[in-house]
Amino acid sequence: MYRILIVDDIDDNVVLLKTLLETEGYAVESATGGWAALRQIKASRPDLILLDVMMPDMSGYEVIERIRSKQDLSTIPIVLVTAYTDISREEGLKMGANHFIRKPIDADKLLACVKALCSEVNAGEVETADKTHAN
């Protein structure tokens, strides 16, 4: 079973994503901010991270930078999730995200993305900033 970490400071977003993913058979954990996420990742490495960009304690970009700087964590696939229209997909991918999704979430697109990234994790093929997942 794949373990997914949802990082978002808005409880409703976490509940929505958690419900959607658990219905599909994923094990889901959550963190309400960047620092909490980093502690949780260090304690128990997830297979995939769904990461909000705008959080009060640390931006999603900062979280990515810290994860990618740790050799033992650098290959965890990260999907940036944001409602902000001024956030650049290209900037997120350049920072090391594997995929970028805008809110409101399209459930089918999210599930397809999660399934593809988990399949790559299983095959050992995940690369950071993989432009094939940019759409």
HELIX and SHEET records of a PDB file:
HELIX    1   1 ASP A   11  THR A   23  1                                  13    
HELIX    2   2 GLY A   34  ALA A   43  1                                  10    
HELIX    3   3 GLY A   60  ARG A   68  1                                   9    
HELIX    4   4 ARG A   89  MET A   95  1                                   7    
HELIX    5   5 ALA A  107  ALA A  123  1                                  17    
HELIX    6   6 LYS A  131  HIS A  133  5                                   3    
SHEET    1   A 5 ALA A  27  ALA A  31  0                                        
SHEET    2   A 5 ARG A   3  VAL A   7  1                                        
SHEET    3   A 5 LEU A  48  ASP A  52  1                                        
SHEET    4   A 5 ILE A  78  THR A  82  1                                        
SHEET    5   A 5 HIS A  99  ARG A 102  1                                        
END                                                                             
